[in-house]
Amino acid sequence: MFMNSKQLGIVLTIISVVVLISLVVFIRQFDKHLTQACVEACGTAEGSVCTAAACPYNQGKGLLWVPIGASILIAMIGGIGLFLAFSKNEKIIRQKEYDISRLSEDEKKAFLFIKVAKEGIYQSELVQKLDISKVKVTRILDALEQQGIIERKRRGMTNVVMLK
């Protein structure tokens, strides 16, 4: 199952909201139980004063950074999710399609060799792979270049041929 960026953004946003709500509920429940434990530890006798500092279960604010850090991380993931969900850029990587139905057999063969070579192919290497003369390869490449399918770039004494 593949997701596009919009679907991934929606999923990330929903997950981050659910985790953030769960974190808030957990923190509130933890604080409630901690307060109840402190009250039980200090007792409720007349004249006894139970302060947060006097409670044996009170750990101060030393671990407060954990839920704050988790909340910030979850919010960042949610922000990325919102960005992906509402981003107008649907084109991440799309391969260009070429209409090769009008090409001759030799032009199709040359096109396929060029297409397979991601970084381009030397014109001299194309001559060897096609097993035809340099002149004919040049004519084939001229025709493909006129149709806007390929481009040739000069590299030393030869050309590198790549898809446009």
HELIX and SHEET records of a PDB file:
HELIX    1   1 SER A    5  CYS A   42  1                                  38    
HELIX    2   2 TRP A   65  PHE A   86  1                                  22    
HELIX    3   3 GLU A  105  VAL A  116  1                                  12    
HELIX    4   4 GLN A  123  LEU A  130  1                                   8    
HELIX    5   5 LYS A  134  GLN A  146  1                                  13    
SHEET    1   A 3 ILE A 121  TYR A 122  0                                        
SHEET    2   A 3 THR A 158  LEU A 163 -1                                        
SHEET    3   A 3 ILE A 150  ARG A 155 -1                                        
END                                                                             
